[in-house]
Amino acid sequence: MARFKIDLRAGAFRSVLGFTFSHWRRQPWRLSLIMGAFLLSTLADVLTPFYSGRLVDAVASGAGTDEVAWNAATTAFSILMALALAGVVLRNIAFLWIVELTLKMMSDIAADAFHRVQRFSTDWHANSFAGSTVRKITRGMWALDLLNDTILIALLPSVVMLVGSTLLLGWFWPLMGAVVAAGSVLFIAVTAMLSLGYVAPAARLANSWDTRLGGALADAVSCNAVVKGFGAEAREEARLARVVAKWRLRTGRTWMRGTANGTTQGALLLVIRAAVIGLALILWAWGQASAGDVAFVLTSFFVLQGYLRDIGTHIRNLQRSVNDMEELVDFQSEPLGIQDRPGARPIRITDGRVAFDKVTFHYGNHLLPLYRDFSVDIAAGERIGLVGHSGSGKTTFVKLIQRLYDVNAGRILVDGQDISQVEQASLRSQIAIVQQEPILFHRSLAENIA
């Protein structure tokens, strides 16, 4: 059995929540309206049980012909309807604004991630599954939708309801307020420990296998011509079956842990319910609570219980959305491949002379350089053929001219301009490439030629 460990993972939660807050700051007024509307609608929920109790007291105090009782009942009823209407209107306003907030954030995140991925190094792309990369971005985008809903629609109103109800009950009966506060804090603490220390590690591992599954599918589908050419369909299916088996095991364990977490929360709520209802009956027996007061306590608890039960779900959703966004947010810490120098200008091609000036280059951490103090001049209009055994550096020679890699020493000049000092896009737009193996987009013929 895996050892229980609180998995707050400061890095994960800090980076994901910091990433989310940075996007919230791009829409401050929209965020303020959403939070204000939800806070006010939740306060309406806090006051509803109190006026429900007053309605019960008014009904219990006399018959419908009693003018005082009738006025008290109609007043309580009118306030209850006004609170309900305010709650509906305010929530609707908040939902309309959060749709705009979330869609704007998801659009920005997709665009930012695509911008960065396109600019990652050639080595990064060579060592990353395209399917896995796409899965990280799309899963992270939809996790943001869940994260926004969890924090703004769920957790924030739940906390307001919890604090408001506890204070209101404590105002009339301090012991009742203490029981509700202690039970709620215990419930939230246990839920948080189980979600973050028991469910989160399994969810993170399940996500890693979900990413691998996406990568394995994309790899096999994109290379289908090779698979067919060697009659290897059965072998690829067997390979995918092994990945699916691992994914199924990890995902199943996550779901089972989530179920155990939910069962524990249900048991805790049952204990808190017994304590609150039992104390309400004791207060009634001691003459410290009327029938309306008991109705007020019961209504407050049942409303609060719904919020507490939801808090458990919200904490699990928060943990899940953080897990799902981790890999997307990690893109922000990935260094870009080749970057333009500050002040880089577009290259100006006049003749097209290419010169390697004492170039030294090696891949990554390789100790043996591919080129050492290599110099060559290619005159404008000159045709050059590169001949050599596999791995001798023919393809690398062309990639260095494109500045897909930076040299370790020396310079590469085009018409006397150091290509490390000019804009990459302008350099590559001047170079025509016929790929050794044609790569076609799933687009029109005209777009592929362009």
KASUL-V385692 format. One line per field, one symbol per residue. phi: phi as a letter, one per 40 degrees, with the letter a starting at -180 (. if undefined). burial: b if it has 24 or more other C-alpha atoms within 12 Angstrom, else e. Layout:
# KASUL-V385692
phi->???
burial->???
This chain:
# KASUL-V385692
phi->.cccacbcfdccccccccccccccccbccccccccccccccccccccdcccccccccccccaccccccccccccccccccccccccccccccccccccccdcccccccccccccdcccbccdcdccbbccccccccccccccccdccdcccccbccccccccccccccccccbdccccccccccccccccccccccbbcddcccccccccccccccccccccbcccdcdbfbdcccccccccccccccccccccccccccccccccccccccccccccccccccccgcaccccccccccdccccccccdcddccccccccccdccdccccdccccccbbccdgcbccbcbbgcbbcbfcbaacfccccccbbfcbabbccgcbbbbbicdgchcccdcccccfcbcccagabbbfgbcccbbcdccccccbcbbccbcbbccbcdccccc
burial->eeeeeebbeeebbebbbebbeebbeeeeebbebbbbbbbbbbbbbbbbbbbbbbbbbbbeeeeeeeeeeeebbeebbebbeebbebbeebbebbbebbeebbebbbebbbeebeebbebbbbebeeebbbbbbbbbbbbbbbbbbbbbbbbbbbbbbbbbbbbbbbbbbeeebeebbbbbbebbbebbebbbbbbbbbbbbbbbbbbbbbbbbbbbbebbeeeeeeeeeeeeeeebeeebeebbeebeebbebbeebbeebbebbbebbeebbebbbebbeeeeeeeebbbbbbbbbbbbbbbbbbbbbbbbbbbbbbbbbbbbbbbbbbbbeeeeebbeeeeeeebeeeebbbbbbebbbbeeeeeeebbeeeeeeeeeeeeeeeeeeeeeeeebbbbbbbbbbbbbebbbbbebbbbbbbbbeebbeeeeeeeeeeeeeeeeeeeeee
